[in-house]
Amino acid sequence: MWNLPALGELMLMAKYKTEINELITSMFGNQNIFINDWYWSSTEYDASSSWSVSFNYGNVGTIGRQSAYRVRPLAAINTLSL
């Protein structure tokens, strides 16, 4: 199952962007790396806005959902199947 990361998860991803990009590049090449842009989180701010994180400077902000930001879905891991 895929989902958008919550604000805290996305902040961690931004913090470790360099390490994540190195891992992704070593496994799949550089076509799926994080770039310096804003990414949506699944955390709502109010009825028409959600939280987002800048992968350039690590800033956090809210913006109306009509804005065009990037998304980075995460796959859920079922520990029972490992």
Secondary structure, 3 states (H helix, E strand, C coil): CEECCCHHHHHHHHHCHHHHHHHHHHHHCHHHCCCCCEEEEEEEEECCEEEEEECCCCCEEEEECCCCCECCCEECCCHHHC
